[in-house]
Amino acid sequence: MNWTLLKQLCETPAVPGREDLMRSLVKERMAPLVDDLRVDAMGNVIGVRRKQGARKVMVAAHMDEIGFYVRFIDEKGFLRLQPVGGFDARQLFAQRVLVHPREGAALPGVLTYTTKPTHLLKPEERNKAPEVDQFFVDLGMSAEAVKGAVRIGDMVTMDRPCADFGDVMVSKAIDNRVGVFVLLQALEQLTSQEIELYAVATVQEEVGLRGAGTSAFDVDPDVSIALDTTLACDYPGNQDADAVTRMGQGVAIKIMDGSLICHPRLVDHFRSIAERDGIAHQMEILPRGGTDAGAMQRSRGGNVSMTLSVPTRYIHTVNEMAAKSDIEAAVKLLATYLAEAHNGAYAL
């Protein structure tokens, strides 16, 4: 596995609607692995391995990460933010961010909660639940300098590099750069296939599965597979029954989430391959939340759909954590499936 590539993917800024830098990186990495490559009007990257007349299989991984737009610049140069994606405000204290102007280098800033210092808080003020819109960014610049460099609508991302801890990778944006990574690594491992394969890096998943919907309508696949993270709530504060998945116990084959019920025969196909080849795996039911497969499944007249997930701790924080062994299992299972996808019997 090319862990340096995963680090590069995680550290490339790309919030919904501002995926330009990620799109350039994905195009560079995917181009040698496909026959044709294009970008649609939404900004989805669509790579194709041709096999005329064969079953069409679409594999999608979203490029965007949760982040912010600059919503307002006050008279002192402090920035107010519009979230794009679901943040837990409790995880945002004492963080640093990068503000990305349309021109020039990113500007480092401090993400700060609108409150008094702890020394001045009254007892009744200490337990107030935070809201995302109560945070602002301080760039440490004069108001004039801020207004000369930053515009409403500029992208803001969390400032946290990707770290290799040995057995795990830790970073902001593991959700879902790890899905893009699995897609690219599986394409490298797949030497031949009897399907027409569409490898798609989608946009705007974090704000409603938007890129997956438009690209699936365009491709009109017979089978569609989303690659994403899923919750691994196997740490203190959670009950065993609510873990969803467990980090280090293999790739997750999704049964359902809040956006779709996966096609049972496609789920069985993936599970049978994993059992046959000894690929570490676990079955996943995610009560809430969705993936690109939810939009792909409902495109046009519908298609056979499911999601393959990488168990991830601390999702939607700057310290998302995924086990290398689970990522490797995801790559192996996906590549093996794609080599055999033409044999799948999915008719109900």
Order of alpha helices (4+ residues) and beta strands (2+ residues): alpha-alpha-beta-beta-beta-beta-beta-beta-beta-beta-alpha-beta-beta-beta-alpha-beta-alpha-beta-beta-alpha-beta-alpha-beta-beta-alpha
